[in-house]
């Protein structure tokens, strides 16, 4: 997935996923998405429509600030999410945005392990 930027409408622009062997790509659906939860829902829908890619087994996130407690990959639990939320003041432009994606996946795929 390429880096993106926010559009004037609050959606995400510039993301391209070229994962399907048949050349189909997620680009069109992703450009239409408004916000992280909608973008992730589009991605999950696309993955479901392309079962040859294999099942989604887990999600990994890059969170900008883990403080002193999170210095290596960590399974996301409600407690971990609460601790990361307390670190938002350390990186206010990024941390909350990173946690939004984690919360969106908790909502969209409650049983999906996240790191």
C-alpha positions as CSV (number, residue, x, y, z in Angstrom):
1,X,0.0,0.0,0.0
2,X,1.5,3.3,-1.0
3,X,1.6,6.4,1.2
4,X,-1.5,8.6,0.9
5,X,-2.7,12.0,1.8
6,X,-6.0,13.3,3.1
7,X,-8.4,14.7,0.5
8,X,-10.4,17.9,1.0
9,X,-13.5,15.7,1.7
10,X,-11.7,14.0,4.6
11,X,-11.1,10.8,2.7
12,X,-7.7,9.2,1.9
13,X,-6.2,9.7,-1.6
14,X,-3.2,8.0,-3.3
15,X,-3.4,4.5,-2.0
16,X,-2.9,1.6,-4.4
17,X,-3.0,-2.0,-3.6
18,X,-1.9,-4.4,-6.4
19,X,-2.3,-7.8,-4.8
20,X,-4.6,-9.8,-7.0
21,X,-3.0,-12.2,-9.4
22,X,-5.7,-11.4,-12.0
23,X,-4.5,-7.7,-12.0
24,X,-7.6,-6.4,-10.2
25,X,-6.7,-3.7,-7.8
26,X,-8.3,-2.0,-4.9
27,X,-7.4,1.5,-6.1
28,X,-10.9,2.6,-7.2
29,X,-12.7,1.5,-4.0
30,X,-10.0,3.0,-1.8
31,X,-10.2,6.4,-3.4
32,X,-13.9,6.5,-2.8
33,X,-13.6,5.8,0.9
34,X,-14.2,8.6,3.4
35,X,-12.2,8.1,6.5
36,X,-10.2,5.2,8.0
37,X,-13.1,2.9,8.9
38,X,-14.6,3.2,5.5
39,X,-11.2,2.7,3.8
40,X,-10.6,-0.4,6.0
41,X,-14.1,-1.7,5.3
42,X,-13.3,-1.3,1.5
43,X,-10.0,-3.1,2.0
44,X,-11.6,-6.0,3.9
45,X,-14.4,-6.3,1.3
46,X,-11.8,-6.4,-1.5
47,X,-9.8,-9.1,0.3
48,X,-12.9,-11.1,0.8
49,X,-13.7,-10.8,-2.9
50,X,-10.2,-12.1,-3.8
51,X,-9.9,-15.3,-1.8
52,X,-6.9,-16.4,-3.8
53,X,-4.9,-13.9,-1.7
54,X,-5.5,-16.1,1.4
55,X,-7.3,-15.3,4.5
56,X,-6.5,-12.3,6.6
57,X,-4.8,-13.8,9.7
58,X,-3.7,-10.6,11.6
59,X,-3.1,-6.9,11.2
60,X,0.1,-5.1,12.0
61,X,0.2,-1.4,12.8
62,X,2.9,1.2,13.1
63,X,2.1,3.4,16.1
64,X,4.3,6.5,16.2
65,X,4.9,6.5,20.0
66,X,5.0,3.5,22.3
67,X,6.5,5.3,25.3
68,X,8.7,3.3,27.6
69,X,6.2,0.4,27.8
70,X,6.0,-0.5,24.1
71,X,9.4,-0.9,22.5
72,X,8.7,-4.0,20.5
73,X,5.8,-5.6,18.7
74,X,2.9,-6.1,21.1
75,X,-0.5,-7.9,20.8
76,X,-3.2,-5.2,20.9
77,X,-5.6,-5.8,23.9
78,X,-8.1,-3.3,25.4
79,X,-5.5,-2.6,28.1
80,X,-2.7,-1.9,25.5
81,X,-5.0,0.3,23.5
82,X,-5.9,2.3,26.7
83,X,-2.1,2.7,27.5
84,X,-1.4,3.8,23.9
85,X,-4.3,6.3,24.1
86,X,-2.6,7.9,27.1
87,X,0.4,8.6,24.9
88,X,-1.5,10.7,22.4
89,X,-0.1,14.0,23.9
90,X,3.4,12.8,23.1
91,X,2.6,12.8,19.3
92,X,-0.8,14.5,18.9
93,X,-0.6,14.8,15.1
94,X,0.0,11.1,14.6
95,X,-0.8,8.9,17.6
96,X,-4.6,9.4,17.7
97,X,-4.7,8.8,13.9
98,X,-2.8,5.5,14.3
99,X,-5.1,4.4,17.1
100,X,-8.2,5.1,14.9
101,X,-7.2,2.4,12.5
102,X,-6.8,-0.1,15.3
103,X,-10.2,0.7,16.8
104,X,-11.8,0.6,13.3
105,X,-10.4,-3.0,12.8
106,X,-11.6,-4.0,16.3
107,X,-15.1,-2.8,15.2
108,X,-15.0,-4.4,11.7
109,X,-13.2,-7.6,12.6
110,X,-13.5,-8.1,16.3
111,X,-11.6,-11.5,16.4
112,X,-8.7,-10.4,14.2
113,X,-5.4,-10.4,16.1
114,X,-3.6,-7.1,15.9
115,X,0.0,-6.2,16.7
